[in-house]
Amino acid sequence: MKVVAVTACPTGVAHTYMAQEAIEKECRKRGYEVKVETQGSMGIENELEQEEVDAADVVILAVAISIEGEDRFEEKMDAGKVIQIDPGEVIKHPADLLDKAEKL
């Protein structure tokens, strides 16, 4: 399964990167292909290309603020392939998140 994600929190520090790590770790454990874009205090890092979004089976938006480039995910939203979740929940329950993603 191919997973792409964006993580962002209000301060753009701890939760942004902790959520990124939680998603990447759980995906690796399951053998999934994963790429996580962070929109934190350092700006946008590891930016997702439109081709990567289009090729993904699921998009995870672990965000607590509005993000730049949200329009990139419109087709996946229309197809019901986007999960929006608070970064804190991702950090606490990454396995539950990926279980939900598998069911999409």
Secondary structure, 3 states (H helix, E strand, C coil): CEEEEEEECCCCCHHHHHHHHHHHHHHHHHCCEEEEEEEECCEEECCCCHHHHHHCCEEEEEECCCCCCHHHHHHHHHCCCEEEECHHHHHHCHHHHHHHHHHC
